[in-house]
Amino acid sequence: MPSKKALVRRPSPRLAEGLVTHIEREKVDADLAVEQWEAYVDALRTHGWETIEVDPADDCPDSVFVEDTVVMYRNVALIARPGADSRRAETAGVEEAVAGLGCSVNWIWEPGTLEGGDVLKIGDTVYVGRGGRTNAAGVQQLRAAFEPLGARVVSVPVSKVLHLKSAVTALPDGTVIGHIPKMDTPSLFARFLPVPEEAGSHVVLLGGAKLLMAASAPKTAELFADLGYEPVVVDISEFEKLEGCVTCLSVRLRELYA
């Protein structure tokens, strides 16, 4: 059977120093952030996910956003090369974790930059945001790693938000969801559903009809419930102050086989 494992990483004590790019800096409550992270991890576990805690990176303020450090396709882990210099030390612990799970490990090399938050997979289609943190060389290297495995790689311009998945994710049936004011080119997606709140653009597929999403998008949660989905709501307010969302806080490994 396909796997349900998720990499997570405990927030750094320096979380409040994390980068912000497209929003104004707000004061982050580090203690509340730890409580919210623990509730997020508990939600994964409650819905059948085995969580694997990557070694902390306490000197890296943004390290809780573990999704940015690696991109998974089938059993291949592509170790990212973050576009922000301050985040590059985050990848070593994640590389160790995925290697320990038996993944085949590849890397993004200089001059390429790529962050996992810029990668949205829908079946064998891999959308890659080309913007502030991921450059053309990073997209080319991802294409070289994944296309021989059967992926179809589509590059998407991103300029209004930090990462592609800050603007769009997808429902279980493959429909892309997004908040149009934060999107560059909604027309790139053949099946698209606009949502009324920016935070409603972000869902983690827990299995079946269950969607992990932020408490800050109640109207979108109602919309999804009306469509027959089951929202699983978590409060991630302290991470949202750092442009984080529900996808950023874990790496879901769905195609590892025992």
C-alpha positions in Angstrom: 0.0 0.0 0.0 1.1 3.6 -0.5 2.7 5.2 2.5 1.3 7.9 4.8 4.4 9.4 6.3 5.0 13.1 6.9 8.3 14.9 7.8 7.9 17.7 10.3 10.4 19.9 12.2 10.0 21.6 15.5 10.0 25.4 15.4 13.4 27.1 16.0 13.7 29.3 19.2 14.5 32.0 16.7 11.3 31.6 14.7 10.3 35.3 15.2 13.4 36.3 13.1 12.0 34.4 10.1 11.9 36.0 6.7 9.0 38.0 5.4 8.8 39.2 1.8 5.3 40.2 0.8 3.7 41.2 4.1 4.4 43.5 7.0 6.3 42.0 9.9 4.2 41.3 13.0 5.3 40.1 16.4 5.4 36.3 16.6 4.5 34.6 19.9 7.1 31.7 19.9 5.4 29.8 22.7 2.0 29.9 21.0 3.7 28.8 17.8 5.0 25.7 19.5 1.5 24.9 20.7 0.1 25.4 17.2 2.8 23.2 15.7 2.0 20.4 18.2 -1.7 20.7 17.3 -0.9 20.5 13.6 1.3 17.4 14.1 -1.5 15.9 16.2 -4.0 16.5 13.4 -1.8 14.6 11.0 -1.4 11.7 13.4 -5.1 11.6 14.2 -5.9 11.1 10.5 -3.5 8.2 10.0 -0.2 9.9 9.2 3.0 8.7 10.7 5.0 11.8 11.5 8.8 11.7 11.4 10.5 14.6 13.2 13.6 15.9 11.4 16.4 16.9 13.7 15.8 20.5 14.8 17.8 23.4 13.1 17.6 25.9 16.0 20.0 28.4 14.3 17.7 28.6 11.2 14.6 30.7 12.0 12.5 29.4 9.1 13.4 25.7 9.6 9.9 24.8 10.7 8.8 25.3 7.1 10.2 21.9 6.2 8.4 21.6 2.9 10.8 24.1 1.3 13.8 21.8 1.8 12.9 18.8 -0.4 10.5 17.8 -3.3 9.3 14.3 -3.5 8.3 12.5 -6.7 7.5 8.8 -6.2 10.5 7.5 -4.3 12.9 10.2 -5.4 13.8 13.1 -3.0 15.1 16.2 -4.7 17.0 18.2 -2.1 16.3 21.9 -2.6 18.7 24.7 -2.8 16.8 27.6 -1.2 16.7 31.0 -2.8 17.3 32.6 0.5 20.9 32.1 1.7 19.9 32.0 5.3 17.8 28.8 4.7 20.5 26.7 3.0 21.7 25.1 6.2 18.2 23.6 6.7 18.6 20.9 4.0 21.2 18.7 5.7 18.9 17.3 8.3 16.1 16.7 5.8 18.5 14.9 3.5 19.5 12.6 6.3 15.9 11.9 7.1 14.8 11.0 3.5 17.9 8.9 3.0 17.0 7.0 6.1 13.6 6.2 4.7 15.2 4.6 1.6 14.6 7.4 -0.9 16.8 7.9 -3.9 18.4 11.3 -3.3 19.1 14.0 -5.9 20.1 17.6 -5.4 19.6 21.1 -6.9 23.0 22.5 -7.7 24.3 26.1 -8.1 23.3 28.2 -9.9 19.9 26.6 -9.5 17.6 27.6 -6.7 14.4 25.9 -5.8 12.2 25.7 -2.7 9.6 23.0 -2.2 6.8 25.5 -1.6 7.0 26.3 -5.3 6.1 22.8 -6.3 2.5 21.6 -6.7 2.0 18.0 -7.8 -1.3 16.8 -9.3 -1.0 13.2 -10.4 2.0 13.2 -12.7 1.8 16.9 -13.5 4.3 18.9 -11.5 3.7 22.7 -11.5 6.8 24.7 -10.5 6.5 28.4 -9.5 9.1 30.5 -11.1 9.5 33.6 -9.0 11.5 35.0 -6.1 12.9 31.9 -4.5 13.0 29.4 -7.5 14.9 30.4 -10.6 15.0 29.1 -14.2 18.0 26.8 -13.5 16.2 25.3 -10.6 13.2 24.5 -12.8 15.4 23.0 -15.4 17.1 20.7 -12.9 13.8 19.6 -11.4 12.6 18.8 -14.9 15.8 16.8 -15.6 15.3 14.8 -12.3 11.6 14.0 -12.7 10.6 13.9 -16.4 12.5 10.6 -16.9 10.3 9.2 -14.2 7.1 10.2 -16.0 6.4 13.6 -14.7 5.1 16.5 -16.9 6.7 19.7 -15.6 4.8 23.0 -16.1 6.5 26.3 -15.1 4.2 28.9 -13.6 5.0 32.6 -13.0 4.8 33.7 -9.4 5.1 37.3 -8.3 2.4 38.2 -5.9 3.2 35.7 -3.1 6.2 33.9 -1.7 5.7 30.5 -3.3 3.4 28.9 -5.9 1.6 27.0 -3.0 1.1 30.3 -1.3 -1.3 31.0 -4.1 -2.7 27.6 -5.2 -3.1 24.0 -4.0 -5.5 21.3 -5.3 -8.5 19.3 -4.1 -8.5 15.4 -4.2 -10.1 15.4 -7.6 -7.3 17.6 -9.1 -9.2 20.8 -9.1 -6.8 23.7 -8.5 -8.0 26.2 -5.8 -6.8 29.7 -5.3 -7.6 33.2 -4.3 -7.5 35.1 -7.6 -6.0 38.4 -6.3 -2.9 36.5 -5.3 -2.5 34.6 -8.6 -0.6 35.6 -11.7 -2.2 33.4 -14.3 -5.4 31.5 -13.2 -6.0 30.5 -16.9 -3.0 28.1 -16.7 -5.2 25.7 -14.8 -7.9 23.9 -16.8 -9.9 23.0 -13.7 -9.9 25.9 -11.3 -12.1 26.9 -8.3 -11.7 30.4 -6.9 -11.9 30.6 -3.1 -13.0 33.7 -1.1 -10.0 33.9 1.3 -6.3 33.8 0.7 -5.7 31.2 3.4 -8.4 29.1 1.8 -6.0 28.5 -1.1 -4.0 26.1 1.1 -5.1 22.5 1.8 -3.3 19.3 2.7 -5.0 16.2 1.5 -5.3 13.9 4.5 -7.0 11.0 2.7 -10.5 10.5 1.5 -12.5 13.7 1.7 -10.5 15.2 4.5 -8.8 18.5 4.0 -6.4 20.0 6.5 -6.7 23.8 6.3 -6.2 27.0 8.4 -8.8 28.4 10.8 -8.3 31.8 9.2 -10.4 30.7 6.2 -13.9 29.9 7.6 -15.8 30.9 4.4 -13.7 28.6 2.3 -14.1 25.8 4.8 -17.9 26.2 4.5 -17.5 26.1 0.7 -15.6 22.9 0.8 -18.1 21.3 3.2 -20.9 22.3 0.8 -18.9 20.4 -1.9 -18.8 17.3 0.2 -15.4 17.6 1.7 -14.5 17.4 5.4 -12.4 20.3 6.5 -10.0 19.6 9.4 -9.2 23.0 10.8 -6.0 24.1 12.6 -5.0 27.5 13.9 -1.6 28.4 12.5 -1.8 32.2 13.1 1.8 32.6 14.2 3.2 30.9 11.1 0.9 32.9 8.9 2.7 36.0 10.2 5.8 34.6 8.5 4.0 33.8 5.2 3.6 30.2 6.2 0.6 28.0 5.5 -0.6 24.4 6.2 1.4 22.9 3.4 4.7 24.5 4.6 4.8 22.6 7.9 5.2 19.1 6.6 6.5 17.0 3.7 4.0 14.3 2.8 5.6 11.1 1.5 2.8 9.1 -0.2 4.7 6.8 -2.5 7.2 5.0 -0.3 6.6 1.2 -0.3 7.6 -1.3 2.4 
